[in-house]
Amino acid sequence: MTAPPWRDEYLVFGSPCIGEEERREVLACIDSRWLGAGPRVHRLESEFKDYVGAGQAVAVNSGTAALHLALLELGLPAGSEVITSAMTFCATANAIVHAGLVPVFADCDRRTLNIDLADAERRVTGRTRAIVPVHFAGRPCDMRAVMRLAGRHRLRVVEDCAHAIEATFEGRHVGTFGDFGCFSFYVTKNVTTVEGGMVVCDDARRADRIRVLASNGLSRDAWRRASSGAYVHYDVLEPGFKYNLTDIAASFGIHQLARIEGAHARRRELWDFYRSELDGLPLCLPADPEPGTRHALHLYTCLVDDRSTRVSRDAVLSGLHDLKIGSGVHYRALHLQSYYRDTFGYRPGDRPNAEFVGDRTFSIPLSPSVTDEDARDVVRAARLLLS
Ligand SMILES: Cc1ncc(COP(=O)(O)O)c(C=O)c1O
């Protein structure tokens, strides 16, 4: 503990900006007496598909569910290998496991924190069938290179766009390059439905299958049956999952999406402020976005530069906490988490860049709910802990 906290309130990491429109929509949804999947979910799907420029969008109740269903829909043989980054949230690899497939971790690039595609290519075997690039922190992967690699080895591509709703690569939204794009609307994400997600693709038949899989395998969900004018029976087409989004959740998402560009502008202001004010501290700050791309600015991740400070990352985390500043760790290297280490035999040193980043990284608050005063407090705390 370096100083008494000067803030009255704890600055919650990733706290969302919920407006009057969301409040009114939730109440209107309650008054409509249709709270489950219905017209508001359909509206969110339609507006999201238009926003990202995809042919189809299916709303689900988490980004994890989006990944799971997209991977299942590929219909790959059980035990096929799927390459993803060791620098991602566990949900990316968990979904691969849940789909009966084997995650193979490639290392990340230390500058971009995205998957290192040369390392990914070295890991392709006769059993590899797909790749799941993660647009880390909102920075688009080089999708031209991903699609070339996939083409060379006939791999399917599922993009993990959990961080990257606003991100574009060469003018095109991420999520629209591969077979599927999977988005998260978790409470800290750039658009939130509290919990929720979206699968996008271009093929109507694939989208229909995802819709069926997300509603217990039923041929028609409750809203489609109720709005068809007469009682309609459903048929169970396959043993699906209970992954649908609700209209209450979509009530948030519709208005979050409508405000996304204004929120992104605020993220840009905070990003630029941190960039200039944290310069000179023993930190590696996020690299500038690559030309021809749009970064979604989801996370501001810094690495403690241990060549020029003896302060450890964990000391920074607890120092920030003591000063009432919430922070996050995105992420400790996934291949060394117990399940992946023990099941697939990974060892320390196997993915050196992901381990390097995972031992040094911490993220500071970047959501549009962060005020100028909050941001000044974050900088003041960082200077106190690291100068
Ligand atoms: C990279 C990444 N992929 C997938 C997910 C899963 O999304 P959800 O929490 O909506 O299930 C997350 C969520 O934090 C994520 O960060």
PDBQT file of the ligand as one rigid body, heavy atoms in Angstrom, charges set to zero:
ROOT
HETATM    1  C1  LIG A 401     -11.850 -13.643 -26.615  1.00  0.00    +0.000 C 
HETATM    2  C2  LIG A 401     -13.166 -14.093 -26.051  1.00  0.00    +0.000 A 
HETATM    3  N1  LIG A 401     -13.812 -15.103 -26.643  1.00  0.00    +0.000 NA
HETATM    4  C3  LIG A 401     -14.995 -15.546 -26.182  1.00  0.00    +0.000 A 
HETATM    5  C4  LIG A 401     -15.587 -14.978 -25.081  1.00  0.00    +0.000 A 
HETATM    6  C5  LIG A 401     -16.884 -15.539 -24.578  1.00  0.00    +0.000 C 
HETATM    7  O1  LIG A 401     -17.916 -14.612 -24.539  1.00  0.00    +0.000 OA
HETATM    8  P1  LIG A 401     -19.071 -14.728 -23.437  1.00  0.00    +0.000 P 
HETATM    9  O2  LIG A 401     -18.513 -14.266 -22.128  1.00  0.00    +0.000 OA
HETATM   10  O3  LIG A 401     -20.148 -13.821 -23.965  1.00  0.00    +0.000 OA
HETATM   11  O4  LIG A 401     -19.505 -16.141 -23.410  1.00  0.00    +0.000 OA
HETATM   12  C6  LIG A 401     -14.970 -13.920 -24.445  1.00  0.00    +0.000 A 
HETATM   13  C7  LIG A 401     -15.590 -13.296 -23.264  1.00  0.00    +0.000 C 
HETATM   14  O5  LIG A 401     -15.044 -12.626 -22.471  1.00  0.00    +0.000 OA
HETATM   15  C8  LIG A 401     -13.717 -13.465 -24.931  1.00  0.00    +0.000 A 
HETATM   16  O6  LIG A 401     -13.072 -12.461 -24.327  1.00  0.00    +0.000 OA
ENDROOT
TORSDOF 0
